[in-house]
Amino acid sequence: MALPSTHECRTCSNEGTTGLTVHEDVVVGAPLSMEDLDGAQRLARFAGKYAHDGCEVIEVRKVASDGLSGYAWSVRFLEGR
């Protein structure tokens, strides 16, 4: 699963308790095998893909999409941690 070298956030929000900014990407076209993984395994898989920007993935969840498969993955992460 290839991701772009830089991320274009769909949403950014300030995390009030930590003062950090939480970013969210929506990844369309991830392999169907992602559904076979549990939450921790999906988190680890995406964490490896986002590490090149120094990002820490904090959540991965399935979301509806207009793509061929009908779904995508929402990846929430902290940048530069």
VEXMARRO-608544 format. One record per atom (N, C-alpha, C): residue in three letters; atom name; x, y, z. Coordinates in Angstrom, 3 decimals, decimal comma. Layout:
BEGIN
 res atom       px       py       pz
 ala   CA        X        Y        Z
...
This chain:
BEGIN
 res atom       px       py       pz
 met    N    0,842   -1,166    0,000
 met   CA    0,000    0,000    0,000
 met    C    0,887    1,228    0,000
 ala    N    0,905    1,950   -1,068
 ala   CA    1,740    3,141   -1,167
 ala    C    0,955    4,373   -0,748
 leu    N    1,586    5,237   -0,006
 leu   CA    0,999    6,518    0,374
 leu    C    1,866    7,618   -0,204
 pro    N    1,309    8,796   -0,409
 pro   CA    2,114    9,889   -0,948
 pro    C    3,228   10,283    0,018
 ser    N    4,255   10,935   -0,506
 ser   CA    5,383   11,320    0,339
 ser    C    5,014   12,427    1,315
 thr    N    3,988   13,183    1,007
 thr   CA    3,440   14,153    1,958
 thr    C    1,952   13,894    2,071
 his    N    1,376   14,312    3,169
 his   CA   -0,033   14,026    3,423
 his    C   -0,873   15,270    3,229
 glu    N   -2,037   15,103    2,628
 glu   CA   -3,001   16,184    2,525
 glu    C   -4,123   15,869    3,496
 cys    N   -4,196   16,630    4,556
 cys   CA   -5,178   16,365    5,611
 cys    C   -6,580   16,716    5,153
 arg    N   -7,513   15,854    5,489
 arg   CA   -8,926   16,137    5,248
 arg    C   -9,434   17,067    6,354
 thr    N   -8,984   16,831    7,569
 thr   CA   -9,358   17,684    8,692
 thr    C   -8,175   17,798    9,635
 cys    N   -8,089   18,913   10,304
 cys   CA   -7,091   19,119   11,350
 cys    C   -7,819   19,731   12,539
 ser    N   -7,506   19,269   13,735
 ser   CA   -8,142   19,830   14,917
 ser    C   -7,139   19,854   16,058
 asn    N   -7,277   20,841   16,909
 asn   CA   -6,399   20,938   18,065
 asn    C   -6,881   20,007   19,161
 glu    N   -5,969   19,273   19,725
 glu   CA   -6,242   18,385   20,847
 glu    C   -6,052   19,217   22,101
 gly    N   -7,144   19,637   22,720
 gly   CA   -7,094   20,571   23,829
 gly    C   -6,240   20,138   25,002
 thr    N   -6,247   18,865   25,341
 thr   CA   -5,528   18,409   26,524
 thr    C   -4,019   18,390   26,328
 thr    N   -3,562   18,192   25,089
 thr   CA   -2,125   18,076   24,851
 thr    C   -1,543   19,263   24,103
 gly    N   -2,397   20,077   23,488
 gly   CA   -1,913   21,197   22,695
 gly    C   -1,389   20,785   21,327
 leu    N   -1,561   19,512   20,944
 leu   CA   -1,093   19,012   19,655
 leu    C   -2,195   19,104   18,609
 thr    N   -1,814   19,074   17,348
 thr   CA   -2,791   19,067   16,263
 thr    C   -2,965   17,646   15,756
 val    N   -4,210   17,218   15,700
 val   CA   -4,549   15,898   15,181
 val    C   -4,953   16,062   13,724
 his    N   -4,302   15,314   12,836
 his   CA   -4,587   15,348   11,410
 his    C   -5,353   14,086   11,033
 glu    N   -6,108   14,173    9,941
 glu   CA   -6,826   12,995    9,454
 glu    C   -6,683   12,885    7,946
 asp    N   -6,237   11,741    7,474
 asp   CA   -6,199   11,397    6,059
 asp    C   -7,252   10,328    5,817
 val    N   -7,805   10,327    4,629
 val   CA   -8,678    9,235    4,219
 val    C   -7,953    8,489    3,109
 val    N   -7,666    7,215    3,358
 val   CA   -6,902    6,397    2,424
 val    C   -7,865    5,487    1,675
 val    N   -7,963    5,702    0,371
 val   CA   -8,818    4,889   -0,487
 val    C   -7,921    3,921   -1,244
 gly    N   -8,377    2,706   -1,417
 gly   CA   -7,622    1,740   -2,210
 gly    C   -6,679    0,873   -1,403
 ala    N   -6,834    0,863   -0,080
 ala   CA   -6,025   -0,050    0,734
 ala    C   -6,449   -1,483    0,414
 pro    N   -5,546   -2,431    0,525
 pro   CA   -5,875   -3,823    0,193
 pro    C   -7,045   -4,357    1,009
 leu    N   -7,827   -5,234    0,407
 leu   CA   -8,942   -5,857    1,121
 leu    C   -8,471   -6,610    2,349
 ser    N   -7,230   -7,075    2,351
 ser   CA   -6,700   -7,829    3,491
 ser    C   -6,660   -6,988    4,762
 met    N   -6,781   -5,658    4,640
 met   CA   -6,805   -4,801    5,830
 met    C   -7,983   -5,161    6,724
 glu    N   -9,081   -5,624    6,127
 glu   CA  -10,258   -6,005    6,909
 glu    C   -9,985   -7,224    7,785
 asp    N   -9,041   -8,050    7,389
 asp   CA   -8,730   -9,259    8,142
 asp    C   -7,886   -8,981    9,382
 leu    N   -7,343   -7,782    9,483
 leu   CA   -6,489   -7,418   10,620
 leu    C   -7,326   -6,872   11,764
 asp    N   -6,835   -7,064   12,995
 asp   CA   -7,523   -6,440   14,116
 asp    C   -7,052   -4,985   14,235
 gly    N   -7,640   -4,239   15,165
 gly   CA   -7,340   -2,823   15,308
 gly    C   -5,869   -2,528   15,531
 ala    N   -5,229   -3,285   16,391
 ala   CA   -3,806   -3,063   16,684
 ala    C   -2,940   -3,343   15,454
 gln    N   -3,283   -4,373   14,691
 gln   CA   -2,523   -4,704   13,489
 gln    C   -2,684   -3,631   12,420
 arg    N   -3,904   -3,103   12,253
 arg   CA   -4,119   -2,007   11,288
 arg    C   -3,341   -0,773   11,713
 leu    N   -3,360   -0,465   13,000
 leu   CA   -2,620    0,681   13,517
 leu    C   -1,133    0,531   13,208
 ala    N   -0,587   -0,658   13,437
 ala   CA    0,833   -0,912   13,165
 ala    C    1,137   -0,812   11,672
 arg    N    0,252   -1,313   10,818
 arg   CA    0,456   -1,270    9,370
 arg    C    0,514    0,170    8,865
 phe    N   -0,435    0,996    9,282
 phe   CA   -0,441    2,390    8,855
 phe    C    0,674    3,181    9,526
 ala    N    1,030    2,832   10,752
 ala   CA    2,112    3,541   11,448
 ala    C    3,406    3,453   10,656
 gly    N    3,672    2,305   10,080
 gly   CA    4,872    2,140    9,275
 gly    C    4,855    3,003    8,021
 lys    N    3,687    3,223    7,461
 lys   CA    3,562    4,025    6,249
 lys    C    3,677    5,521    6,531
 tyr    N    3,290    5,954    7,708
 tyr   CA    3,330    7,373    8,052
 tyr    C    4,617    7,768    8,768
 ala    N    5,428    6,826    9,152
 ala   CA    6,638    7,107    9,930
 ala    C    7,628    7,988    9,167
 his    N    7,617    7,951    7,829
 his   CA    8,588    8,720    7,057
 his    C    8,440   10,222    7,272
 asp    N    7,275   10,686    7,693
 asp   CA    7,083   12,101    7,980
 asp    C    7,205   12,382    9,474
 gly    N    7,620   11,399   10,250
 gly   CA    7,709   11,565   11,693
 gly    C    6,346   11,629   12,347
 cys    N    5,358   10,971   11,742
 cys   CA    3,991   11,016   12,254
 cys    C    3,715    9,822   13,164
 glu    N    2,870   10,052   14,148
 glu   CA    2,438    8,980   15,047
 glu    C    0,953    8,726   14,806
 val    N    0,619    7,546   14,290
 val   CA   -0,769    7,190   14,021
 val    C   -1,444    6,845   15,344
 ile    N   -2,614    7,460   15,577
 ile   CA   -3,319    7,232   16,839
 ile    C   -4,651    6,512   16,660
 glu    N   -5,164    6,462   15,406
 glu   CA   -6,440    5,779   15,182
 glu    C   -6,581    5,420   13,704
 val    N   -7,122    4,233   13,443
 val   CA   -7,466    3,803   12,090
 val    C   -8,868    3,219   12,163
 arg    N   -9,753    3,738   11,292
 arg   CA  -11,107    3,191   11,287
 arg    C  -11,661    3,185    9,869
 lys    N  -12,557    2,271    9,626
 lys   CA  -13,187    2,115    8,318
 lys    C  -14,280    3,167    8,162
 val    N  -14,331    3,811    6,992
 val   CA  -15,347    4,825    6,718
 val    C  -15,929    4,589    5,327
 ala    N  -17,117    5,109    5,097
 ala   CA  -17,760    4,994    3,785
 ala    C  -17,021    5,847    2,771
 ser    N  -17,030    5,387    1,512
 ser   CA  -16,347    6,104    0,435
 ser    C  -17,099    5,900   -0,872
 asp    N  -16,913    6,831   -1,784
 asp   CA  -17,523    6,707   -3,106
 asp    C  -16,707    5,823   -4,037
 gly    N  -15,583    5,277   -3,550
 gly   CA  -14,704    4,450   -4,373
 gly    C  -15,361    3,132   -4,760
 leu    N  -14,646    2,343   -5,551
 leu   CA  -15,180    1,069   -6,044
 leu    C  -15,546    0,105   -4,932
 ser    N  -14,760    0,088   -3,867
 ser   CA  -15,017   -0,872   -2,797
 ser    C  -16,103   -0,386   -1,839
 gly    N  -16,448    0,908   -1,893
 gly   CA  -17,489    1,442   -1,017
 gly    C  -16,996    1,846    0,353
 tyr    N  -15,695    1,695    0,616
 tyr   CA  -15,152    2,116    1,895
 tyr    C  -13,713    2,591    1,747
 ala    N  -13,257    3,248    2,779
 ala   CA  -11,871    3,718    2,851
 ala    C  -11,455    3,637    4,312
 trp    N  -10,228    4,032    4,593
 trp   CA   -9,730    4,020    5,967
 trp    C   -9,395    5,440    6,396
 ser    N   -9,963    5,840    7,518
 ser   CA   -9,640    7,130    8,111
 ser    C   -8,448    6,909    9,032
 val    N   -7,383    7,676    8,815
 val   CA   -6,162    7,552    9,612
 val    C   -5,946    8,873   10,330
 arg    N   -6,037    8,850   11,666
 arg   CA   -5,775   10,048   12,462
 arg    C   -4,355    9,951   13,014
 phe    N   -3,601   11,063   12,901
 phe   CA   -2,209   11,016   13,330
 phe    C   -1,748   12,363   13,855
 leu    N   -0,670   12,305   14,646
 leu   CA    0,017   13,489   15,157
 leu    C    1,272   13,646   14,337
 glu    N    1,536   14,841   13,855
 glu   CA    2,678   15,083   12,985
 glu    C    3,918   15,458   13,778
 gly    N    5,053   14,894   13,377
 gly   CA    6,350   15,286   13,934
 gly    C    6,591   14,890   15,360
 arg    N    6,062   13,747   15,783
 arg   CA    6,283   13,301   17,168
 arg    C    7,466   12,400   17,258
